[in-house]
Amino acid sequence: MDKIIVTIAGFAAILGTAWFFFGKKEEKVQVKDSVDIKVSGGYVPETIVVPKNKTTRINFLRTDKNSCLEEVVLSDFKIKKFLPLNKKVSVEIKPENKGEYDISCAMNMYHGKIIVK
């Protein structure tokens, strides 16, 4: 009986680990003119899709007191902004090239992504 319980628990642990690493699907949000990103334990939505050669406004609202999330960095666009708690901060980008661009905190611990199509 002990072997059966251990086998079932081991199988459940394997399934849980596989779901944690491989089961998460990245939510992509299509953006026309502007998008609101909530900064709370990361960036929500984590991935946004914006059009090439069009100005897009990204509004960040930090609700997490974590000091790591006090700044947002869009290094490819040479943007670094302080995000005060519970206040909306807007940045505008006009990507000229297709590709993927990173969003991160100043400590590079939290990440998001901008996909330009």
Phi and psi in degrees as a GROMACS rama.xvg file:
@    title "Ramachandran Plot"
@    xaxis  label "Phi"
@    yaxis  label "Psi"
@TYPE xy
-61.0734  -39.5146  ASP-2
-65.4087  -36.814  LYS-3
-66.427  -45.0974  ILE-4
-63.0286  -44.98  ILE-5
-63.591  -40.9276  VAL-6
-63.6544  -45.1366  THR-7
-65.06  -43.2948  ILE-8
-63.6124  -40.8404  ALA-9
-64.2429  -42.454  GLY-10
-63.4548  -41.9483  PHE-11
-63.9001  -39.1305  ALA-12
-64.6325  -40.3974  ALA-13
-63.7928  -44.9275  ILE-14
-63.0542  -42.2693  LEU-15
-62.6123  -42.1987  GLY-16
-65.4433  -44.0553  THR-17
-61.952  -42.5649  ALA-18
-63.6096  -42.4056  TRP-19
-60.5407  -44.2329  PHE-20
-88.1617  -33.4851  PHE-21
-112.655  -14.7181  PHE-22
-86.374  -18.5607  GLY-23
-72.5604  130.148  LYS-24
-107.213  135.411  LYS-25
-75.6551  123.28  GLU-26
-85.0671  123.256  GLU-27
-108.214  131.245  LYS-28
-111.193  123.44  VAL-29
-76.4412  131.358  GLN-30
-116.846  132.939  VAL-31
-97.5006  -61.4504  LYS-32
-117.276  -42.6058  ASP-33
-151.076  161.668  SER-34
-146.787  145.235  VAL-35
-100.883  128.781  ASP-36
-118.008  121.642  ILE-37
-85.7508  129.985  LYS-38
-104.245  96.852  VAL-39
-153.242  101.7  SER-40
67.8518  19.8753  GLY-41
137.153  -158.387  GLY-42
-115.938  126.998  TYR-43
-127.171  114.074  VAL-44
-72.2138  153.105  PRO-45
-78.8382  -31.2649  GLU-46
-127.469  129.782  THR-47
-122.538  148.967  ILE-48
-115.469  121.345  VAL-49
-122.608  154.456  VAL-50
-79.2482  148.512  PRO-51
-70.1155  144.003  LYS-52
60.8027  27.3467  ASN-53
-130.443  134.284  LYS-54
-69.0286  128.095  THR-55
-124.38  132.863  THR-56
-99.0246  127.253  ARG-57
-112.413  119.737  ILE-58
-103.793  117.558  ASN-59
-100.705  133.658  PHE-60
-127.306  108.205  LEU-61
-88.8679  120.825  ARG-62
-115.257  -0.317305  THR-63
-99.9847  129.4  ASP-64
-75.767  -5.36233  LYS-65
-56.5117  122.648  ASN-66
-65.4311  -22.1744  SER-67
-64.1798  -28.8291  CYS-68
-91.4323  11.3157  LEU-69
-68.3718  -22.8638  GLU-70
-127.162  145.902  GLU-71
-115.981  139.339  VAL-72
-125.376  124.861  VAL-73
-116.949  80.6357  LEU-74
-61.3482  -35.6522  SER-75
-66.5804  -22.1884  ASP-76
-104.958  5.77801  PHE-77
56.0842  45.5705  LYS-78
-120.548  131.377  ILE-79
-141.736  116.274  LYS-80
-126.31  140.53  LYS-81
-78.7746  136.123  PHE-82
-113.899  97.5411  LEU-83
-65.8026  151.763  PRO-84
-64.6618  130.552  LEU-85
61.2456  28.9933  ASN-86
-130.38  136.376  LYS-87
-77.7675  131.165  LYS-88
-122.646  126.86  VAL-89
-107.797  142.949  SER-90
-130.783  149.58  VAL-91
-117.623  136.578  GLU-92
-127.707  151.297  ILE-93
-136.061  84.1702  LYS-94
-68.4359  132.14  PRO-95
-99.1477  -11.98  GLU-96
-129.141  144.081  ASN-97
-70.5148  152.548  LYS-98
147.645  -168.473  GLY-99
-115.881  135.321  GLU-100
-129.414  141.553  TYR-101
-86.4037  146.851  ASP-102
-116.552  133.508  ILE-103
-149.238  167.423  SER-104
-83.1195  171.031  CYS-105
-63.3038  -29.0837  ALA-106
-89.3872  -0.266631  MET-107
60.9872  34.4266  ASN-108
-99.9996  -30.8738  MET-109
-111.996  140.57  TYR-110
-134.908  149.908  HIS-111
-139.054  -177.911  GLY-112
-147.122  141.101  LYS-113
-112.865  123.348  ILE-114
-107.295  124.49  ILE-115
-104.167  124.048  VAL-116
